[in-house]
Amino acid sequence: MFRNSFQGRFLSILYSLGSKPLQIWGKKVMSGRIMRMKDNDIQSLVLEVWGTNPSTTYITCPADPKKTLGITLPFLVMIIKNLKEHFTIEVQVLDDTNVRRRFQMSTFQSTKRVTMFNCAMPMTLDDGWNQIPINLSDLTREAFGTNYAETLRVQIHASCRIRRVYFSDRLYSEDELPADFQLVQNRATPNLVQQARMAAGARVSGLRGDERRSLRAATSSTAATD
């Protein structure tokens, strides 16, 4: 979708105040709801993804399963409200060996699990609104021993509220962000946005050297037979 487009410093794929926030997203709803509503904390419209089972209620981008995002910016940032229920993020990337990898970050995941193509990690959120930054370049290198090339797909599962989802070339402080990328533009309430504690990053960085080497070797042999 964006591979041949100029991506700049920021590339937004969801903004709750947009006229069609899910224009490039697909959705699945079973025993849940996906709707735009007003959040009392920030007094603004947000997108709520809620369901009794995270695996059956989610939004996914791109909407067409045959398409990919083709976004090369290495940082994925999500402004998410913790609803104190289960919540999962899935990101599919392509690495420099032309292998597709998947990261799955969940609040109900207790330990890391890494296989040849998949890395599942625990994630914790603060109460209220969280800014969740994910360094896809570091995660790809630490989990699989390869280099990040691009993001293919982003999938957000129940349950959470979403203000914005965007990619960037690096992490920016709140003051550096464009006004409409900030959760609250009123400077009198700077503490409303909280930095999420990403247990996932620390856990992935803790992979042993032999784990990384074995993953690299397995990947190389797989790529050679494709």
N, C-alpha and C positions, 0 to 999 in steps of 0.2 A: 504493500500500500504506500509506504513512504520511502522505499529504497532509492528511488530516483528523484526524491524531493529534497530541497534544501532543509536541513533539520535545525540549524542554528544552535543557540544555547539552550532553548526550551522547546519542547514539543508536547502539547497537551492532548490527551486522548479522551478525557472526560472532564466536564465542568458542569456542576449541578445547576448553575444559573443560565446555562446556554439554552437556546430555543429548543434544541433537540439533543439533550445530553447523551442519549443512547443511540445516536444516529449511526455510528459505526460498530455498535455492539449488538450481539445476540443475547438472548436470555432464555433461561429455563426456570420454570416455577412449578413446584409440587409441594403442597402443604406449606405455602408461604406467600410472600408478596414482594413485588418490586415496584416502588412508587416514589414520586417526588412529594416531599412534604416540608413543612416549616420546622426547623430545629429551634427550640426555645433558647438554648444556650447562646447561639450566635445570631438569632433572629433573622434567619435567612433560609432559602430553599436548599434542601439537600436531597440526595438520592438514598433511599433506604432499601437495603437488600436483607430480607428477614425470612427465615424458614426454620422449621423444626428439625430438618436434616440438611447440613451444609452441602452434602453431595448432590442434592436434588434441587437446590435453589441457588442460582448463580448468574452472573453476567460474564460474557466472554468477548474478547476483541482480537481479531476482526469477527464480524458476524458470520461471514462466509467461511466455513471450515476448510475450504480449499485455498484460502488466501493467507498471507502472513503479513506482519507489520513491517518488517524490514527496517527497524529502528536501530541505529548504531550507537546512539548516545548511551553511556554506560550506567547512568544512575536512574533508577525508577523511584519516584517519590509519590506517596499516597497520603492524602489528608483524610483520616478515617476516625469515626467516633466509635469508641468501645461501648457496645450494648450489653456487655457482661454475659455474653453467650458465645458458643463456639463460632470460630471465624477462621477462614482459610484463604490463602492467596496462592495461586499457581502461576509460574512464569516459565514459558518455554523459550530457550535460546538456541542459537546456532554458534558453534565454536570454530576455531581456525582449522580444525581437521574435518570440517563439514559434517559434524555429528550433531544431532539434535539432543539437547539435555533439558531436563525439567527440574525446577526448584518448587518445592511445596512447603509453605510455611503455615503452621497451624497453632492456634492457642491450646489445642488439646493434645498436641504432640509433646511427649516427655523427653525423648532422646533423639539424637540424629541417626539417620539411616542413609547410607550412600551405596548405590549400586552403579553399574556401568553408565546408565543413562538417567538416573533419578537421584535427587538429594532431598530428603525430607528433614525438616528442622523445626524445633520448637520456637514459638514466638510469644512474648508477653507484651501486653498493652497497659498503659496507664489509664486511670479513670478519665472519662471525658474524651476530648479530641486529641488525637495523636498525629504527628507527622512521622511517617514511616519511610526512611530512606534505605534503599537497597542498592548496594554496590555490586552490580552484576559482574563486573570485570574481576573483582577480588573473589567473589563466590565461585565463579567458574574456574579460576586458577587454583583456588584452595581445594575445591571438591574433586575436580577432575584432572588437574594438572595441565589444562589447555587454556587457550586464550579466548576471551569473549569476542564474538564477531557482530552479532545482532540479536535483537529480541524478535521472536516470531509471534508470540501470543501471550496475552495477559488474561487471567480468569480470576474473578473475585467472588467468593462464596459467602453465603449467609453465615453469621448475621452481623451487619454493620451499617453505618451511615457514611456516605461518601460526599466530600466536597469537591475534590479534584484528584485526578491521576495524571501525572506528567513525567516526562523524561528530561534529563538535563546533562550537560557535559561535565559538570562537577557539582558538589554540594554547595549550596548558597545559604548564607545566613538570612534571617527574616528581613533584615534591612536591605539586603541586596536583591531580593525578589521583586519582580514587577508587582504593582499594587493588587492586581486581580489574581495573583498567585498566592497571596497571603490569606490566611483564614479569616482574620479580622483586621480590617484596614484602620480601625480606631486605635491609635497608639496608646490610649489610656488603659487598654486591657491586653498587655503583651504576654501574660502568662496563660492565656486561654489555650494556646497551642503548646502541647507538650511533646517532647522528643520521645518516641517509642523506644523501649529497651529491647534491642534486637538480640535476644539470646542466640538466635540463629547464627549471626555472624561470628560470635565467640566460639560456638560449638564447631562450626565448619573450619575455623582457623586452627582448631585443635586436632585436625586429622594428622595421624602419624605419617612419617615419611614413607614407610613401607606401604601404607594404604594408598597414598598418592601414586607411588610407582606402579603398584599392581593395577590400578585403574587406568594409568597411562598405557601400560603394556597391553591390557585387554582391549582398550579402545583402538590402539594402533593395529592390532590383528584383525579387529572387526572392520575397520575402514579399508584395510587391504583386500578384504574379501568381497566388499560391496561392488 
